[in-house]
Amino acid sequence: MSALFISDLHLCASRPQITAAFEAFLRGPARGAAGLYILGDLFEYWAGDDDLGDPFNARIAGALAEYGRAVPTFFMHGNRDFLIGDAFAQAAGLTLIADPLLIDIHGRPTLLMHGDTLCTDDLDYQRFRSEVRSPEWTAAFLATPLAERKQRIEVMRMRSEAMKQVKSASIMDVNAGAVEAAFRRYGCDRMIHGHTHRPARHEHVVDGRRCERFVLADWYEDGSHLACTAGACKPVTGC
């Protein structure tokens, strides 16, 4: 049986075709998996677990909960939905996992990450990430009314999109040194992550060891997942 990996779906009510593709994926290709790992940015944004009353959010939670009764499902926070907490995880039947996380796939240690911490050349983003991931910022943000949180998130999203227009593509990609440091720290030879929206298989040589890194695709145009068996990992498009 395969372990399946997805990321960067960016689900939202304004993209119904991708929502339908995700629900079809859960009903079909993902049904016989040994486990499903969602490596961040399941949602376009998440303002807090008190937004579970939103019909769209409740729909996604319900679809995941139904799927999770048959297949173990794991969720790692992304940069868009790092405010997902225990209430959503319980409603959706998910197990929250740390970033990074070293797991065993058919006897082979594999490092899972969302991927944004590897983009160390983007100093502005790393400073922003450090700020918003602090317990103090999170507590203060979640203490504000939900409507205000959504307005602030929209402003941050617009600012982020504007910054992307002036940043070079290389700055927003992973840093080779950060990738090698992660391989070295965890002593593994395979890594799976998302975030950069640049699906590919990369080879690295770290301290004489040949390593492979899989970058997951986003779901802006089509569904995609990575299926890992005892033999190898294979990207599958057209979910």
Phi and psi in degrees as GROMACS dihedral restraints (atoms count N, CA, C in turn):
[ dihedral_restraints ]
;  ai    aj    ak    al  type     phi  dphi    fc
    3     4     5     6     1   -92.3    20    10
    4     5     6     7     1   146.3    20    10
    6     7     8     9     1   -93.2    20    10
    7     8     9    10     1   130.8    20    10
    9    10    11    12     1  -109.1    20    10
   10    11    12    13     1   144.5    20    10
   12    13    14    15     1  -132.5    20    10
   13    14    15    16     1   131.7    20    10
   15    16    17    18     1  -137.8    20    10
   16    17    18    19     1   159.9    20    10
   18    19    20    21     1  -162.4    20    10
   19    20    21    22     1   167.6    20    10
   21    22    23    24     1    56.6    20    10
   22    23    24    25     1    46.2    20    10
   24    25    26    27     1   -76.2    20    10
   25    26    27    28     1   -33.4    20    10
   27    28    29    30     1    52.5    20    10
   28    29    30    31     1    48.6    20    10
   30    31    32    33     1   -65.0    20    10
   31    32    33    34     1   137.6    20    10
   33    34    35    36     1  -160.3    20    10
   34    35    36    37     1   160.0    20    10
   36    37    38    39     1   -63.8    20    10
   37    38    39    40     1   -23.4    20    10
   39    40    41    42     1   -81.7    20    10
   40    41    42    43     1    -1.9    20    10
   42    43    44    45     1  -125.4    20    10
   43    44    45    46     1    66.4    20    10
   45    46    47    48     1   -62.7    20    10
   46    47    48    49     1   -27.7    20    10
   48    49    50    51     1   -67.1    20    10
   49    50    51    52     1   -35.0    20    10
   51    52    53    54     1   -75.6    20    10
   52    53    54    55     1   -36.4    20    10
   54    55    56    57     1   -60.0    20    10
   55    56    57    58     1   -44.6    20    10
   57    58    59    60     1   -62.9    20    10
   58    59    60    61     1   -39.2    20    10
   60    61    62    63     1   -64.4    20    10
   61    62    63    64     1   -39.1    20    10
   63    64    65    66     1   -65.7    20    10
   64    65    66    67     1   -44.5    20    10
   66    67    68    69     1   -63.9    20    10
   67    68    69    70     1   -37.9    20    10
   69    70    71    72     1   -66.7    20    10
   70    71    72    73     1   -37.0    20    10
   72    73    74    75     1   -60.9    20    10
   73    74    75    76     1   -44.4    20    10
   75    76    77    78     1   -65.6    20    10
   76    77    78    79     1   -36.1    20    10
   78    79    80    81     1   -77.7    20    10
   79    80    81    82     1   -26.5    20    10
   81    82    83    84     1  -114.2    20    10
   82    83    84    85     1   -94.8    20    10
   84    85    86    87     1   -55.6    20    10
   85    86    87    88     1   -31.8    20    10
   87    88    89    90     1   -86.5    20    10
   88    89    90    91     1    -5.5    20    10
   90    91    92    93     1   -64.6    20    10
   91    92    93    94     1   -37.5    20    10
   93    94    95    96     1   -97.8    20    10
   94    95    96    97     1    18.2    20    10
   96    97    98    99     1   -74.2    20    10
   97    98    99   100     1   156.3    20    10
   99   100   101   102     1   -74.4    20    10
  100   101   102   103     1   -26.4    20    10
  102   103   104   105     1  -176.0    20    10
  103   104   105   106     1   151.6    20    10
  105   106   107   108     1  -118.4    20    10
  106   107   108   109     1   127.3    20    10
  108   109   110   111     1  -114.4    20    10
  109   110   111   112     1   119.9    20    10
  111   112   113   114     1  -101.8    20    10
  112   113   114   115     1   109.6    20    10
  114   115   116   117     1   -96.1    20    10
  115   116   117   118     1    50.0    20    10
  117   118   119   120     1    95.9    20    10
  118   119   120   121     1   157.3    20    10
  120   121   122   123     1    56.0    20    10
  121   122   123   124     1    45.4    20    10
  123   124   125   126     1   -62.4    20    10
  124   125   126   127     1   -41.5    20    10
  126   127   128   129     1  -106.4    20    10
  127   128   129   130     1   155.7    20    10
  129   130   131   132     1   -61.1    20    10
  130   131   132   133     1   -38.3    20    10
  132   133   134   135     1  -160.9    20    10
  133   134   135   136     1   160.5    20    10
  135   136   137   138     1  -136.4    20    10
  136   137   138   139     1   118.5    20    10
  138   139   140   141     1   -90.6    20    10
  139   140   141   142     1    -9.3    20    10
  141   142   143   144     1   143.1    20    10
  142   143   144   145     1   155.8    20    10
  144   145   146   147     1   -67.7    20    10
  145   146   147   148     1   -14.7    20    10
  147   148   149   150     1   -75.0    20    10
  148   149   150   151     1    -0.3    20    10
  150   151   152   153     1   -92.7    20    10
  151   152   153   154     1    11.7    20    10
  153   154   155   156     1   -65.9    20    10
  154   155   156   157     1   -19.0    20    10
  156   157   158   159     1   -72.6    20    10
  157   158   159   160     1   -14.5    20    10
  159   160   161   162     1   -63.9    20    10
  160   161   162   163     1   131.0    20    10
  162   163   164   165     1   -56.6    20    10
  163   164   165   166     1   -38.6    20    10
  165   166   167   168     1   -67.0    20    10
  166   167   168   169     1   -45.3    20    10
  168   169   170   171     1   -63.5    20    10
  169   170   171   172     1   -40.2    20    10
  171   172   173   174     1   -64.2    20    10
  172   173   174   175     1   -35.8    20    10
  174   175   176   177     1   -62.8    20    10
  175   176   177   178     1   -45.7    20    10
  177   178   179   180     1   -66.8    20    10
  178   179   180   181     1   -42.9    20    10
  180   181   182   183     1   -60.0    20    10
  181   182   183   184     1   -40.7    20    10
  183   184   185   186     1   -65.6    20    10
  184   185   186   187     1   -41.6    20    10
  186   187   188   189     1   -64.2    20    10
  187   188   189   190     1   -40.6    20    10
  189   190   191   192     1   -68.7    20    10
  190   191   192   193     1   -39.6    20    10
  192   193   194   195     1   -62.8    20    10
  193   194   195   196     1   -42.0    20    10
  195   196   197   198     1   -64.1    20    10
  196   197   198   199     1   -42.9    20    10
  198   199   200   201     1   -66.5    20    10
  199   200   201   202     1   -40.8    20    10
  201   202   203   204     1   -65.9    20    10
  202   203   204   205     1   -17.2    20    10
  204   205   206   207     1   -71.9    20    10
  205   206   207   208     1   -17.6    20    10
  207   208   209   210     1  -108.2    20    10
  208   209   210   211     1   -31.2    20    10
  210   211   212   213     1  -133.4    20    10
  211   212   213   214     1   128.5    20    10
  213   214   215   216     1   -57.8    20    10
  214   215   216   217     1   131.4    20    10
  216   217   218   219     1  -127.5    20    10
  217   218   219   220     1   133.0    20    10
  219   220   221   222     1  -125.1    20    10
  220   221   222   223     1   144.2    20    10
  222   223   224   225     1  -129.8    20    10
  223   224   225   226     1   130.1    20    10
  225   226   227   228     1  -112.3    20    10
  226   227   228   229     1   136.2    20    10
  228   229   230   231     1   -64.3    20    10
  229   230   231   232     1   142.2    20    10
  231   232   233   234     1  -107.3    20    10
  232   233   234   235     1  -174.2    20    10
  234   235   236   237     1   -78.0    20    10
  235   236   237   238     1   -16.0    20    10
  237   238   239   240     1   -96.1    20    10
  238   239   240   241     1   -22.8    20    10
  240   241   242   243     1  -131.3    20    10
  241   242   243   244     1    36.3    20    10
  243   244   245   246     1   -71.7    20    10
  244   245   246   247     1    -8.2    20    10
  246   247   248   249     1   -88.6    20    10
  247   248   249   250     1    -0.5    20    10
  249   250   251   252     1   -60.9    20    10
  250   251   252   253     1   131.9    20    10
  252   253   254   255     1  -126.4    20    10
  253   254   255   256     1  -162.9    20    10
  255   256   257   258     1   -64.1    20    10
  256   257   258   259     1   -33.8    20    10
  258   259   260   261     1   -65.4    20    10
  259   260   261   262     1   -44.8    20    10
  261   262   263   264     1   -66.7    20    10
  262   263   264   265     1   -42.9    20    10
  264   265   266   267     1   -57.9    20    10
  265   266   267   268     1   -41.6    20    10
  267   268   269   270     1   -67.1    20    10
  268   269   270   271     1   -44.1    20    10
  270   271   272   273     1   -64.1    20    10
  271   272   273   274     1   -33.3    20    10
  273   274   275   276     1   -95.8    20    10
  274   275   276   277     1    -2.3    20    10
  276   277   278   279     1    68.9    20    10
  277   278   279   280     1    31.6    20    10
  279   280   281   282     1  -101.5    20    10
  280   281   282   283     1   154.4    20    10
  282   283   284   285     1  -106.4    20    10
  283   284   285   286     1   121.1    20    10
  285   286   287   288     1   -74.6    20    10
  286   287   288   289     1   135.2    20    10
  288   289   290   291     1  -124.3    20    10
  289   290   291   292     1   155.8    20    10
  291   292   293   294     1   -77.2    20    10
  292   293   294   295     1   159.6    20    10
  294   295   296   297     1  -122.5    20    10
  295   296   297   298     1   114.5    20    10
  297   298   299   300     1   -84.9    20    10
  298   299   300   301     1   169.1    20    10
  300   301   302   303     1  -143.9    20    10
  301   302   303   304     1   129.2    20    10
  303   304   305   306     1   -97.1    20    10
  304   305   306   307     1   121.8    20    10
  306   307   308   309     1  -124.2    20    10
  307   308   309   310     1   166.7    20    10
  309   310   311   312     1  -105.3    20    10
  310   311   312   313     1   122.8    20    10
  312   313   314   315     1  -116.0    20    10
  313   314   315   316     1   103.6    20    10
  315   316   317   318     1    52.1    20    10
  316   317   318   319     1    43.9    20    10
  318   319   320   321     1    86.3    20    10
  319   320   321   322     1     0.8    20    10
  321   322   323   324     1  -114.1    20    10
  322   323   324   325     1   117.3    20    10
  324   325   326   327     1   -61.6    20    10
  325   326   327   328     1   130.5    20    10
  327   328   329   330     1  -134.7    20    10
  328   329   330   331     1   130.4    20    10
  330   331   332   333     1   -93.5    20    10
  331   332   333   334     1   124.8    20    10
  333   334   335   336     1  -104.7    20    10
  334   335   336   337     1   137.4    20    10
  336   337   338   339     1  -147.3    20    10
  337   338   339   340     1   157.5    20    10
  339   340   341   342     1   -70.8    20    10
  340   341   342   343     1   -44.3    20    10
  342   343   344   345     1   120.2    20    10
  343   344   345   346     1   -17.5    20    10
  345   346   347   348     1   -69.7    20    10
  346   347   348   349     1   -27.8    20    10
  348   349   350   351     1   -71.4    20    10
  349   350   351   352     1   -12.8    20    10
  351   352   353   354     1   -83.6    20    10
  352   353   354   355     1   -13.0    20    10
  354   355   356   357     1   -88.5    20    10
  355   356   357   358     1    61.8    20    10
  357   358   359   360     1   -75.0    20    10
  358   359   360   361     1   -13.0    20    10
  360   361   362   363     1   -74.6    20    10
  361   362   363   364     1   -20.4    20    10
  363   364   365   366     1   -86.8    20    10
  364   365   366   367     1    81.8    20    10
  366   367   368   369     1   -64.8    20    10
  367   368   369   370     1   -37.7    20    10
  369   370   371   372     1   -61.7    20    10
  370   371   372   373     1   -44.2    20    10
  372   373   374   375     1   -65.8    20    10
  373   374   375   376     1   -41.9    20    10
  375   376   377   378     1   -65.0    20    10
  376   377   378   379     1   -35.0    20    10
  378   379   380   381     1   -66.5    20    10
  379   380   381   382     1   -43.6    20    10
  381   382   383   384     1   -62.3    20    10
  382   383   384   385     1   -44.7    20    10
  384   385   386   387     1   -59.8    20    10
  385   386   387   388     1   -44.5    20    10
  387   388   389   390     1   -60.4    20    10
  388   389   390   391     1   -38.0    20    10
  390   391   392   393     1   -68.0    20    10
  391   392   393   394     1   -52.1    20    10
  393   394   395   396     1   -76.4    20    10
  394   395   396   397     1   -16.6    20    10
  396   397   398   399     1   -88.5    20    10
  397   398   399   400     1    -2.3    20    10
  399   400   401   402     1   -73.6    20    10
  400   401   402   403     1   144.4    20    10
  402   403   404   405     1   -57.2    20    10
  403   404   405   406     1   -34.1    20    10
  405   406   407   408     1   -66.9    20    10
  406   407   408   409     1   -45.7    20    10
  408   409   410   411     1   -64.0    20    10
  409   410   411   412     1   -44.8    20    10
  411   412   413   414     1   -60.4    20    10
  412   413   414   415     1   -46.7    20    10
  414   415   416   417     1   -62.2    20    10
  415   416   417   418     1   -43.9    20    10
  417   418   419   420     1   -66.3    20    10
  418   419   420   421     1   -40.7    20    10
  420   421   422   423     1   -65.6    20    10
  421   422   423   424     1   -46.6    20    10
  423   424   425   426     1   -70.5    20    10
  424   425   426   427     1   -14.9    20    10
  426   427   428   429     1   -79.8    20    10
  427   428   429   430     1   -13.3    20    10
  429   430   431   432     1   -84.7    20    10
  430   431   432   433     1   158.8    20    10
  432   433   434   435     1   -59.8    20    10
  433   434   435   436     1   148.2    20    10
  435   436   437   438     1   -57.1    20    10
  436   437   438   439     1   -44.1    20    10
  438   439   440   441     1   -60.7    20    10
  439   440   441   442     1   -39.3    20    10
  441   442   443   444     1   -67.7    20    10
  442   443   444   445     1   -39.5    20    10
  444   445   446   447     1   -59.7    20    10
  445   446   447   448     1   -43.2    20    10
  447   448   449   450     1   -65.2    20    10
  448   449   450   451     1   -37.3    20    10
  450   451   452   453     1   -65.0    20    10
  451   452   453   454     1   -42.9    20    10
  453   454   455   456     1   -65.6    20    10
  454   455   456   457     1   -38.6    20    10
  456   457   458   459     1   -63.3    20    10
  457   458   459   460     1   -40.7    20    10
  459   460   461   462     1   -62.4    20    10
  460   461   462   463     1   -40.1    20    10
  462   463   464   465     1   -63.4    20    10
  463   464   465   466     1   -44.0    20    10
  465   466   467   468     1   -64.5    20    10
  466   467   468   469     1   -37.5    20    10
  468   469   470   471     1   -65.8    20    10
  469   470   471   472     1   -42.7    20    10
  471   472   473   474     1   -63.9    20    10
  472   473   474   475     1   -39.9    20    10
  474   475   476   477     1   -65.9    20    10
  475   476   477   478     1   -40.0    20    10
  477   478   479   480     1   -63.4    20    10
  478   479   480   481     1   -44.0    20    10
  480   481   482   483     1   -63.6    20    10
  481   482   483   484     1   -38.2    20    10
  483   484   485   486     1   -65.6    20    10
  484   485   486   487     1   -38.8    20    10
  486   487   488   489     1   -66.9    20    10
  487   488   489   490     1   -34.4    20    10
  489   490   491   492     1   -62.2    20    10
  490   491   492   493     1   -28.6    20    10
  492   493   494   495     1   -70.5    20    10
  493   494   495   496     1   -21.9    20    10
  495   496   497   498     1  -109.7    20    10
  496   497   498   499     1    -5.4    20    10
  498   499   500   501     1   -91.1    20    10
  499   500   501   502     1   146.3    20    10
  501   502   503   504     1   -73.6    20    10
  502   503   504   505     1   153.6    20    10
  504   505   506   507     1   -61.4    20    10
  505   506   507   508     1   -35.6    20    10
  507   508   509   510     1   -66.6    20    10
  508   509   510   511     1   -34.5    20    10
  510   511   512   513     1   -65.0    20    10
  511   512   513   514     1   -35.1    20    10
  513   514   515   516     1   -87.0    20    10
  514   515   516   517     1    -0.6    20    10
  516   517   518   519     1   -95.1    20    10
  517   518   519   520     1   174.8    20    10
  519   520   521   522     1   -69.8    20    10
  520   521   522   523     1   154.7    20    10
  522   523   524   525     1   -93.9    20    10
  523   524   525   526     1   128.5    20    10
  525   526   527   528     1   -58.7    20    10
  526   527   528   529     1   -38.2    20    10
  528   529   530   531     1   -65.4    20    10
  529   530   531   532     1   -38.2    20    10
  531   532   533   534     1   -66.4    20    10
  532   533   534   535     1   -38.3    20    10
  534   535   536   537     1   -63.5    20    10
  535   536   537   538     1   -47.5    20    10
  537   538   539   540     1   -64.3    20    10
  538   539   540   541     1   -37.0    20    10
  540   541   542   543     1   -64.5    20    10
  541   542   543   544     1   -37.1    20    10
  543   544   545   546     1   -67.4    20    10
  544   545   546   547     1   -44.5    20    10
  546   547   548   549     1   -58.5    20    10
  547   548   549   550     1   -43.7    20    10
  549   550   551   552     1   -66.4    20    10
  550   551   552   553     1   -43.7    20    10
  552   553   554   555     1   -64.5    20    10
  553   554   555   556     1   -39.7    20    10
  555   556   557   558     1   -97.5    20    10
  556   557   558   559     1    -3.9    20    10
  558   559   560   561     1    62.6    20    10
  559   560   561   562     1    28.7    20    10
  561   562   563   564     1  -112.1    20    10
  562   563   564   565     1   172.1    20    10
  564   565   566   567     1  -125.2    20    10
  565   566   567   568     1    15.5    20    10
  567   568   569   570     1  -143.1    20    10
  568   569   570   571     1   138.7    20    10
  570   571   572   573     1  -135.2    20    10
  571   572   573   574     1   142.8    20    10
  573   574   575   576     1  -130.5    20    10
  574   575   576   577     1   129.1    20    10
  576   577   578   579     1  -152.9    20    10
  577   578   579   580     1   170.6    20    10
  579   580   581   582     1  -122.3    20    10
  580   581   582   583     1  -134.0    20    10
  582   583   584   585     1    78.2    20    10
  583   584   585   586     1   -47.6    20    10
  585   586   587   588     1   -80.5    20    10
  586   587   588   589     1   -14.0    20    10
  588   589   590   591     1    61.4    20    10
  589   590   591   592     1    31.7    20    10
  591   592   593   594     1  -126.4    20    10
  592   593   594   595     1    72.8    20    10
  594   595   596   597     1   -60.3    20    10
  595   596   597   598     1   132.7    20    10
  597   598   599   600     1  -175.4    20    10
  598   599   600   601     1   166.2    20    10
  600   601   602   603     1  -112.7    20    10
  601   602   603   604     1   124.3    20    10
  603   604   605   606     1  -114.4    20    10
  604   605   606   607     1   147.4    20    10
  606   607   608   609     1  -110.0    20    10
  607   608   609   610     1   137.8    20    10
  609   610   611   612     1  -131.4    20    10
  610   611   612   613     1   147.7    20    10
  612   613   614   615     1  -113.4    20    10
  613   614   615   616     1   114.8    20    10
  615   616   617   618     1  -121.0    20    10
  616   617   618   619     1   113.5    20    10
  618   619   620   621     1    52.7    20    10
  619   620   621   622     1    40.1    20    10
  621   622   623   624     1    84.2    20    10
  622   623   624   625     1    -5.1    20    10
  624   625   626   627     1   -95.0    20    10
  625   626   627   628     1   136.1    20    10
  627   628   629   630     1   -85.8    20    10
  628   629   630   631     1   122.7    20    10
  630   631   632   633     1  -121.8    20    10
  631   632   633   634     1   155.2    20    10
  633   634   635   636     1  -125.2    20    10
  634   635   636   637     1   145.3    20    10
  636   637   638   639     1  -131.3    20    10
  637   638   639   640     1   122.9    20    10
  639   640   641   642     1  -103.0    20    10
  640   641   642   643     1   127.2    20    10
  642   643   644   645     1  -104.4    20    10
  643   644   645   646     1   123.1    20    10
  645   646   647   648     1   -77.0    20    10
  646   647   648   649     1   151.0    20    10
  648   649   650   651     1   -84.3    20    10
  649   650   651   652     1   155.8    20    10
  651   652   653   654     1   -83.2    20    10
  652   653   654   655     1   176.3    20    10
  654   655   656   657     1  -116.0    20    10
  655   656   657   658     1    30.4    20    10
  657   658   659   660     1   -68.2    20    10
  658   659   660   661     1   -36.4    20    10
  660   661   662   663     1  -110.5    20    10
  661   662   663   664     1   -33.9    20    10
  663   664   665   666     1  -156.1    20    10
  664   665   666   667     1   161.7    20    10
  666   667   668   669     1   -82.4    20    10
  667   668   669   670     1   150.8    20    10
  669   670   671   672     1  -156.4    20    10
  670   671   672   673     1   146.1    20    10
  672   673   674   675     1  -146.0    20    10
  673   674   675   676     1   163.9    20    10
  675   676   677   678     1  -108.8    20    10
  676   677   678   679     1   126.3    20    10
  678   679   680   681     1  -108.1    20    10
  679   680   681   682     1   122.5    20    10
  681   682   683   684     1  -114.9    20    10
  682   683   684   685     1   121.8    20    10
  684   685   686   687     1  -111.0    20    10
  685   686   687   688     1  -171.8    20    10
  687   688   689   690     1   -65.7    20    10
  688   689   690   691     1   -25.1    20    10
  690   691   692   693     1   -85.9    20    10
  691   692   693   694     1   -47.0    20    10
  693   694   695   696     1  -168.5    20    10
  694   695   696   697     1   174.7    20    10
  696   697   698   699     1  -106.4    20    10
  697   698   699   700     1   137.3    20    10
  699   700   701   702     1  -135.0    20    10
  700   701   702   703     1   126.2    20    10
  702   703   704   705     1   -69.8    20    10
  703   704   705   706     1   140.3    20    10
  705   706   707   708     1  -129.2    20    10
  706   707   708   709     1   122.2    20    10
  708   709   710   711     1  -105.7    20    10
  709   710   711   712     1   168.1    20    10
  711   712   713   714     1    76.1    20    10
  712   713   714   715     1    44.5    20    10
